[in-house]
């Protein structure tokens, strides 16, 4: 079989603008490909790098099976490229990722043939073999199929032993080497050290995606993989790299020994940073250059209403610990739909007063599959998944919609524009695209 794995180009103008700031390798597709039997020919197409290449690749490669992954914001973009694959060469189509896993019923009637639910490293190769053997993908654990638009769910597949899974098949991205970056970090590779999350934030479904489990990879196995990477920068793509102190310490020591000289980005909760400042120091020695921290709020009341499970005091201490060790902070904050002008100004002042040079502002969004979505579903003002891009409110706003989005864009202008704490931290073109009228217009 010929199999084409496609990374779609986002539909949202904001998501396209973000590609000017960071573009990570399509790690999920590389991991899926790793388990496919070598007798099948697999090709990777990253439309974020080659936005006009789809038709040419389809006509030249003529895949028997085309597959893509999708979060909510990229769901329609994925459906469009898969529909084109079916139209151009009659390919069977499959989709996986967060949105298809959490709301598989959204695929009924879309024309997609199969969906992979949850972890795909084992389910997708099994689906390939079922199709190849003429069994039409029936009953493959961890998948769904859609004959005549009806959904047929197979039994779930148990969560995998992460150390038993193959490493990413990075040879598929050879043609794209040098095209993955984060700001001034170029080129960047991606890897992961864990999956899932032990916390239950109201606005996040990551814990549901992996059945509430938090699993770890062996530090030795991660370090071995990282040591083999040619890229000097490594983006750890998991949600809580520092969460388990014993594993995290062992990993930092393994990276020191096996992959010296590399620079790392991790996700970390503020309370994990505060709990073990010595561990943060060790990670700094190992090459930690950037920590993405979901501070989420600058007020205790807002932290409580999203069930973050962390205090404002912990956030403040985490900022101090990371700054004292020379680790850059990408500070994430949620903007609630009920913000007024004073709330926007107070958030800007908080960011400036703490000297946060890489703030990231996102609109609190009720993603399908989250507790928050279940609570506010009846209030949604749109079901257009392209708008679930963290930059547009899909709920009624206290301010008139245009004023709300203008204020939201102003957060980025004040932070990254002249005189802001992050001045020059974004390329001018990316900043203009992010805060321009077409980005926030609703």
RANOR-V458025 format. One record per backbone hydrogen bond with DSSP energy under -0.5 kcal/mol. CO is the residue of the C=O (numbers start at 0). NH is the residue of the N-H. Records with the same first field share a line. If there is no record, write none. Layout:
CO->NH, NH
This chain:
0->2, 40
1->63, 64
2->4, 42
3->5, 66
4->44
5->7, 68
6->46
11->15
12->16
13->17
14->18
16->19
17->20, 21
20->182
22->180
24->26
25->29
26->30
27->31
28->32
29->33, 168
30->34
31->34
32->35
36->39
39->41
40->2
42->4
44->6, 46
45->48, 49
49->52
52->56
53->57
54->58
55->59
56->60, 61
57->61
63->91
64->3
65->93
66->5
67->95
69->98, 99
71->74
73->77
74->78
75->79
76->80
77->81
78->82
79->83
80->84
81->85
82->86
83->87
84->88, 90
85->89
91->65
92->112, 113
93->67
94->115
95->69
96->100
97->101
98->102
100->103
102->105
103->106
104->107
106->109
112->145
113->94
114->116, 143
115->117
119->123, 124
121->125
122->126
123->127
124->128
125->129
126->130
127->131
128->132
129->134, 135
130->133
134->137
136->139
138->140
139->142
141->116
142->153
143->114
144->151
145->148
146->149
149->151
150->152
151->144
154->141
159->161
160->163, 164
161->164
167->169
168->171
169->172
170->173
172->175
173->176
175->178
179->186, 187
180->22
181->184
183->185
184->181
186->232
188->234
190->236
192->216
194->214
200->203
201->371
204->208
205->209
206->211
207->210
209->212
212->196
214->194
217->221
218->222
219->223
220->224
221->225
222->226
223->227
224->227
225->228
231->262
232->188
233->235, 264
234->190, 236
239->242
242->244
243->247
244->248
245->249
246->250
247->251
248->252
249->253
250->254
251->255
252->256
253->257
254->258
258->261
262->233
263->288, 289
264->235
265->291
266->240, 241
268->272
269->273
270->274
271->275
273->276
275->278, 279
276->280
277->281
278->282
279->283
280->284
281->285
282->286, 287
283->286
286->263
288->327
289->265
290->292, 329
291->267
292->294, 331
294->296
295->333
298->302
299->303
300->304
301->305
302->307
303->306
305->201, 202
310->314
311->315
312->316
313->317
314->318
315->319
316->320
317->321
318->322
319->323
320->324
321->326
322->325
325->327
327->290, 329
328->330, 357
329->292, 331
330->359
331->294, 295
332->361
333->335
334->363
335->338
336->397
338->398
339->343
340->344
341->345
342->346
343->347
344->348
345->349
346->350
347->351
348->352
349->353
350->355
351->354
354->356
357->330
359->332
361->334
364->366
366->369
369->373
370->374
371->375
372->376
375->378, 379
376->379
382->384
383->386
384->387
386->388
389->362
393->380, 381
399->403
400->404
401->405
402->406
403->407
404->408
405->409
406->410
407->410, 411
408->412
409->413
410->414
411->415
412->416
414->421
415->423
416->419
419->422
421->424
426->430
427->431
428->432
429->433
430->434
431->435
435->438, 439
436->440
